[in-house]
Amino acid sequence: MFTYCWLILIAPVTGFIVLSWYGNQISRERAGLLGCGTVGVSFAVTLAALSELVLDSENKGGVSTLYNWVTAGSFSLDLSILIDPLSIFMLLIVTGVGFVIHVYSVGYMKEDPEFSRFFAYLNLFIFAMSVLVLAADFFFLIVGWALVGLASYLLIGFWREKTSAVLAARKAFVMNVIGDVGMVIAAFIIFEHLGTLSYLDVFAAAGSAFRPNDDTILLITLFLLVGAFAKSAQVPLHTWLPDAMEGPTPVSALIHAATMVTAGVYLVARCHVLFDLAPYTMYLVAGVGLITAIFAGSMALVQYDIKRVIAYSTMSQLGYMFLAAGLGMYSIAMFHLMTHAFFKALLFLSAGSVIHGLNDEQDIRKMGGLRHAMPITHVTFLIGSLALAGFPLTAGFFSKEAIIINSYHAEMGNIFFWAIAVLGAAMTGFYIFRVYFYTFIGQARTDVHAHESPFIMIAPLLLLAFFSLTAGFGGGMVDEFLVTYLGTHMPHPHDPLLETIGVSAGLLGIAGAVGLYMTGKDRLDFAKQMLAPVYDLLFNKYYIDEIYDILIVQPVRATGAFLKERGERLGIDFTVDQVGIQIREVSRLISLWQSGNVRSYAFNMIVGVVVVLMFVVFQ
């Protein structure tokens, strides 16, 4: 059953190998075709698996085992993949949106001298993300988790001649390794108590092995959350994501909007059986999600780098997903994950089109008036902005409003969660339309002659714009498809008052942006002066990077410098050097006996014989 689904992994890793070994020997057209084609194959196979699950209502998926990899006593580890509604749902996003971004990249990276290497890395990422999603046990989940971190490191630092890109890649790698360590510890605890790492076996035994909120289940879920929060850039492991915008824009769209950063939400949904046994952890998930939504949204209010604003928006929307998951609304979290993948990839790729049209300019203060020069990009960015802001009947409206209203009506919900979620919605409408007005409205603020992007970049934008408008109507289908794994239907509470307030919040944020950015520069400058301390705090990202530098980076560097000087140079190196020095000195003294003078040798022999005789006689 589902043996053909191994092609989902085989296709992109084949593309990676071929492009890595022979990329410089083939034309760019063939390299782009191979890079896109392999992901297209993975998407087609995913669609085949989807149709098999949908057409056969009794088919809930299963495990496809290639062979037994390790057997040690009672422990057995198979090379297996798990095909079920959740993995297929996630793969549709990974391979589907991934394919669209690959096609866009053909145009965006057309002039890059390392074209083939870029597509090799993209294929590696799709393979790694597919391993993460298809893993049938925690071991291969960790393998995929680590491979995704490696692929993101390579892609963020793709332009290795840029110091900022290399530093951003290193920062992302270190933060994600922290998450990897948490995942490994969680896996060890699971194996210690259950003797297996298989999803099916662990989830089947969890109910009888653990009591709700006991120490063991809390430890397992908390360490899993370390991995989830690091990968999904949630507070306090969030600082890597804005810096990751140093990579090419398609990387931002693929990794930091549609796929990798959503892995944390997928992990919580995949392990919902464990999290349901830890209500304390669930409240932590919801709380951190809310904090991140507001925290990131507030920073997005004042940033001027178009990609960084969208990156902070990604952090904020991931916070909404964690809020939903933390309240036990896993279907809604996955629904928002899907709609977010469409409109956030659309925003990133539209921003990439703007950057491409302005010769790599990313500062929105140097843009303006682009709606005339780039009409298609203008429309697609506007659609993405409306969906992000939760404008009625867009995709974001359905999924985000479902989270907001259920943050009050869910069993674990309350008025506090709802109020913060509403505030986040107002912020979202404000900051994304601030970017829209700066970029597309008013007069041009640059001498660069902007131009519309080529069709190979525009076509993906139009496709994503279509789904950003229509995907919200598929909430019922998503719920019916995932219920066989998640076990519960998506709640639909009816509360006209809260629904009206939730929708109005996003519209109010848009209206605020109109009022502030469309009424003249004087009012904007006045607002900055009146709120100067708050503005500086937000613009400098709450000084979190500086705080981490003082509390963590500098002490670690000082400790390393001390150990290098005292431990390595004056300790290890000194000891090793002294061994050599003393041997050399002893050898020098012994060498005095090797003078080459025959009379000296004879005298030494006589002295030696006398000494031996005296020793024998007087013994």
N, C-alpha and C positions, 0 to 999 in steps of 0.2 A: 504493500500500500504506500502510495506517495513516493516510491523510489525515484521517480523522475524529478522530484523536487531538489535532489542533489545538484541538478544543473543550475539552480539559483546561486550556489556557491562556486561551482566549477567555472561558469562563464566569466565572471569578473576576475577571478584569480588567474585565469588563462590570459585575459587581456593585460593584466598587470605584468605577468611574466614576459609575454611577447613584447610589450612596449618597453619594458625595462631593458631587455637584452638587445632588441633589434629596432628600437624606436628611432635611433639616429640614422638608420639605413633605409627607412621608408619615408614616403612623402607625408606631408601634414594631412592631406586629404585622407589618406589611408589610415593614418594614426587616429584621426578624429572619427573615422568610420568604425574602426575596430573598438575604440573606447566607448562610443555610443552603442554600437551593436551588441557588445557583451552585456551591457546593462539592459538593453532592450530584450535580450533573450531571457534574462532573469525576470523581467517584468511579465513577459509572455507566459513563462512557467508559473509565476505567481497567479496570474489570471486563470490558468488552467486548474490550479489547486482550488482557487476560489469557486469556480464553477462546479467543481466536484463536491465541495462542501455545501453549496447552496442548493444544488439540484437534488442531493440526497439528504433529506432532513434528518435521517437517522445517523448520518455519518458525522461524528464529532472530531474526526481527525485521528491521529495516532503517531507512534514513534517509528521512524525508519532507521534501522540499524545497518551500518555498512559492515562492521566486524567488531569483535571483542578486542579492545585495545590493551587493557590491563586486567589481570586477575591476580589477587594476592589474598589468600585465605578466603574469607567470606566477602571481601570487597571485589567488586567488578565494575569496570569502567568501559562502556561501549562508545564507539564512534557513531553517534546517533544524532538525528535531528527530530524535532517535535513539530508536527504540522497540526495546528488547531486554529480555531477562529481568531485568537489573539495574535498569534504569530503571522498568520496570513494578512490580517488587517494591518499590522505594522509593516509587513513587507510591501504591501501595496503602496504605502507612502514612501518607503525607502527606495524601492526600485522605480516606482512611477514618477515621483517628483525628481528622484535622482536622474532618471533618463532625460527628463525635460531640461534639467540643469546641465547635463552633459551636452545636449544639443546647443544650448545657449553658449556654453563655453567655447564651442568651435568658433563662434564669431568673436567672442570677447577676448580670447587668447590668441587670435589669429596671427598677430605680429610678434608674439613672444618667442624668443629663440629656443626656449625649453618646452615647446609645445608638447612633444611626446612624453616628456617626464611628467608634465602636469596631468595628462590623462592616465598615465600609469598610476600615479598617486590617487586619482579619483577612483579608478577601478579597485585599488587596494582598499580604499575606504568603504566602497559598496560591499566588497567581500567581508571586511571586518564587521560591518554593521549587520550583515546577513548572518554571520556566525553568532553574533550576540543575540539576535532575534530567534534564530532557529535552534539554539542550544537546547538540549533535552535535559541538561543537568547543570549544577552550579559550577562544575569545573570548566566546561566549555563556555559558560556564560562569562566567567572571569577571563578566559582566553580571548573571547570576542571583545570584552571590555577593555583589555590591555591593547589589543590590536587597533581598536578605534582610537585610543589615545595616541598610539604611534602614528597612525595615518593623519590624525589632526595635527600632530607636531610637524610632520613633513609638509602638509598643505599650508598651515599658517606661516611657516618659515620658508615657503616656496621661493620667494625672492630673497635668496640668502645673501645677496649683496647689500641688503638693507639691514642695518644694525637693529632698528626697531622691530623688524619682522622676526629676526632671530631671537631677540629677547622675549618677544611675545610668545613665540613657539615654546621657548624654554619654560616660561611662566605657566603656560597652559599644561605642559607635560608634567611639571612638578605638582600642580594642583590636582591633576587627574590621578597621579600616582598615589596621592593621599587617599583618594577614593578607592583605588585598587587595593590598598592595604586593608581598608575597612571591609571590602568584599571578601578578601581572603580570610580574615579573622572570622567573619560570619560563617563562611563555608566550613572552617575547622570546627566551630561550635556545633553546627548542624551535623557534621559527620560524627563528632564525638558522642552525641546523644542519640542519633538515629542510625548510624552505621551505613548511611548511603547519601549520595549527592543527587540522585535522580529526582527531578521535579515530581513525577507522579508518585514515587514512593514517599518522598518527604511530605507532600501535601496530604497524602492519604493517612500518614501516621501522626501528623501534627496535632490533630484534635485530641488524641488519646495520650500523646507524649507530653503535652504542655498544658498547664492551666492558664486561664486568662490572666495576663499581667504578671506572670511569675518571672523570676529573675532571668531565667534562660531565654525565654521568648523575647523579653525586653532587650537583652543583649544582642540577640540575633537581628532583630528588626532595627535596632539603633545602628549597628555596624553596617547593615545593608543601606541604611539611610546615608551614611558617610559617603558611600559610593554614589548613591543617587543624587545627593546634593552637590557633590563635586562635579559630576558629569553634566548636571542640569544647571550649574552656576547659581545655586541658591545661597543665600547668606548663611555662613560667613565665607564660603568657598566660591565666591562669585567674581573676584577681581580679574580673573583671566579672560573672561568673555569679551569685555570691551576692547582690551588690548589685542585680542585675536582678529580684530578687524584689519590688522596690518596685512593679512593674506589677501589674495585675489577675491573679488566680489563673488564669483560663483562658489567659492569655498564658504563664504559667509552664508550664502543662501542654502547650501547643501548641509553643512555641518551645524551651523549656529542658528538655524531656523527650523528646518524640516526634519532632521534625523537625529544626529548625535545628542544634542542637548535634550531631546525628549526621551532619551534612554532611561533617565531616572524615573520618569512617570511610568514608562513601560515596566520597569522593574517592580514598582509598587503594585501595579495591576497584576503582573505575573505572580507575585508572591502575596496576593491579597488574602489567601488562607492564613498565612503567618501574621499579617498585619491585623486581620480581624481578631486575632487572639491577644493583641496588644493595644487596647484602646488608648493607653497613655501615649504610646508612640504615635498613634493616629492623630491625637491632638497636637503633638509636636509637628507632624507633617503639615497639618492645616495651618498651624501658627506660623511656621517658617515660610510657608507659601504666601500667606497674607503679608508678612513683614517684607518679603522680597518684592511682592507686587507693588507695595507703596514705596519702598526704598528705591527700587530701580526706576519706577515711574517718576519719582521726584527728581532724580538725576537727569532723566531724559528731558525735563522741562527746559534746561538751560544749555545743553550741549550744542555745538555747532558743526561737528563732523556728522554728515548725513548717515553714515554707516553706524556710528556709535549710538546715535539716537535710536536707530532700529534695533541695535544690539541690546540696549537697555530695555526696549520694549519687549524683546524676546524674553529676557529675564522676568519681566513683570507678568507676561502671559503664562510663562511656566509656573509662576507663583499661583496663578488662578487654577492651573491643572492640579498642582499639589494641594490646593485648598479643597478641590472637589474630591481628590483621592483620599485626603485625610478625613473627610466627612463620610467616607464609604460610598461615594458616588463615582465608582470606577468607570462606568459606561459614559458618564458625562465628561469625565476627565479625558477619556480616549476620543470622544467626539470633538472636544475642543482641540485636542492634539491634531486631529485630522484637518479641521477647518483652518487652524493656525498654520499648518504646513503650507496650505495653499496661499493664504493672503500674506504670510510673512515672507515666503519665497518670492512672491510677486513683488513685495516692497523692496526686498534686497536686489532682485534682478532689475527692477525699474531704477533703483538708485545706481546700479551698475551701468545701466544705459545712460543715465545722466553723467556719470563720471567719465564714461567712454566718449560721450559727446562733447565734454568740456576738457578733454586732454588731461584726465586724471585728477581733476579738481574735486575735493570732497567737502570743502567749507561752504556751508549754505549761505554765508554772508557774501560770498563771491558769485552767487547764482542770481536768479530772478528772471522773470519774463520768459521762461523756457516753454510755456504752453504753446507759443507760436512756432518756435523752432523745432520742438519735439512733440507734436500733437498726440501721437500714439502713446508714447511714454507718459505723457501728461495724464491721459485718460486712465491708463493702467495703474499709475501711482495713486490717482484719486480713488479708484475702485478699491485698491488695497488699503488705503487710509480709511475709507468708509467702513470696510469690513473689520479692520482693527478697532475702530471706535465703536463698533456695535450698532451701526446705523441700521434701522429697521429693514428687514428682508434680505440683508446681506448674510453671508455665511457666519461671520463673527457674531452677528446679532443673536442667532439661535443658540449657539453653544455658550457664549458668555452669559447671556441672560439666564440660561438654565443653571449655570453655576451660581450666579448672584442670588436668584430667588431661592434656590435650594440651600444656600448658605444660612438661611434663616429657618426654612421648613424641614431640613433634614433632621434626623433623630439627634445628631451631635451638633446641629447648628444652633446659632443664637443671634441676637440682634447686633452684637458687637461684630461678629464675622460679616454680617450683611452690610453694616454701615461702612466698614473698611473696604469691602469689595466695591461698594457704590462709589466711594471716594476714588478708588483706583480707576474705575471706569471714566470718571470725569477727567482725571489726569491724562488718561490715554487719548481721549478726544482732543484735549488741548495740545499735547506735545506733538502728535502726529500731524495735526493741521498747522501747527507752527512751522514744521518742516515743509509742508505743502506750500504754504504762502511764501515762505522765504525762497523756495526753489522755483516755483512756476508762475507766481503772480507778481505784478509790479514791473519795474524796469530792470533791464539787465545790468548787473553790477560787475561785469567782466568784459575784457576786450576779446576774449576767445569767441570765435564764430561757432556757435553750437550747431550740431547737425543730428538728425535722427539716426538711430542705429540701423544696421542692415537687417534684412528680413529674417535671417537665421537667429537673430536675437529678439526680434519683435514677435515672431510666431510663438515662442514659449510664453512671452508675456500675455498674449491674447488668450492662450489656453488656460493659464493660471488665473487670469481675470475672470474667465467664464466660471471656473470652479469656485472662485472667491465670492461670486454672486449666487451660485446655485447649490453649493455643497451643503448649506444649512438645512435644506429641505430633506436631506437624507438621514436626519437624526433617527427617525424611526427604524430605518433599515439597519443602521449601525447598532442600535439597541437589540434588535431581533437577532442579528448575527452574533453579537458578543455575549448574549445572555446564556448561551450554552456553556460558556466557560466561566463568566463572572457570577452567574447564578441569580442575579437580580436585574429587574427591569429599570430603565431610566425613569425616575419619578417625574411627575408632571403636576405639581401643586398649582392651584388656581387662586391667585391673589392679585386682583386688578390694581390695588394701590401700590404694592411693592413692585409689580411689573412696570407700572407707569413711572415710578421713581427711578428704577433701574435704567430704563430706556432714556429718560430725561437726563440722567447724569452724563451719558456720552454726548448727547445733543448740547447740553450746557457747556461741556468742555470745548466742543467745536465752536459754539457761539462766543466763548471767552477768547479763543484764538482769533476769531474774526474781529472782535472788539478791540483787541490789543494790537494786532499786527496789520490791520487794514485801516486804521484810523490815524496813521501818521507816526513818524519817528519820535516826536516830542513826548507822546504819552508813554511810549516804550521806555525811553530814557528816564522819565520820571519814575516809572515803576521800578526800574533797576536801582535808582538812587534811594528810593524809600525802603527797599528790601535788600539793601547792599549786603549786610551780614549773611542773610539767608542765601542770597544769590551766590556769594563767594563760597559758602559751605557746600551748596549743591554743585557748583561749577568744579570745585576741587574734589568732588565725589566723597564728601564727608571725611576727607583726609584718611580714608581707610588704608590706602597703599602706604602712606607715610607712617601710619600707626603700625602696620605690619612690618615696615622696614625697621622701625625703632625697637619693637618688641621681639621680633623674630629674626629678621635678616641680619641686622647688625650684630646681635649676640652670637648667632651661628657663625658669622664670618670671623668675629673676634675669637671665638672658641677654636675655630679652624686655624686661624693664624697662630694662636698660642700653642696648639698641638703641633703645628708644623715646625715652630721654632724650638719649643722645649721638648716635645715628644719625639719628633722625627729627626730634626737636625742635631740637637744636643743629646738625644737619647739613642734612638735606633742607629742613625748615621754615625754618631760618635762611637758607639759600641762596635759596630762593624768595622769602622776605620781603625780602631785601636787593635783589633785582632790582627789586621793586616800589618799595622805598624810594629807590633810586638814580634810577630813572626819575622819581619824584616830585620829587626835589631838582633834577635837571636841568631838569625842566619848570618848577619854581618860578623858577629863575634866568632861563630863557628868557622867562618871563612878564613879567619886568621891562621887556623891550623893548616890551611891549604896554600902554603907559601910557594911551593915548587922547589924549595931548597932541600937537597938530599940529606945533608947533615942535620937539618932540623927534624926531618922525618925519623932519622936514626936515633937522635936524642930522645924524641917523643916515645919511640918504641921502647928504648931502655927504661925511661921513666915509667912507662906503663907496666913493663915487666916487673920492675922493682915494687911498684905499688901493689900489684897482684900478689907477689911473693910475700910482702909484708902482711897483706890481708890474710893469706893462707897460714902463715907462721903464727901470727898473733890472734887468730880466730879462737 
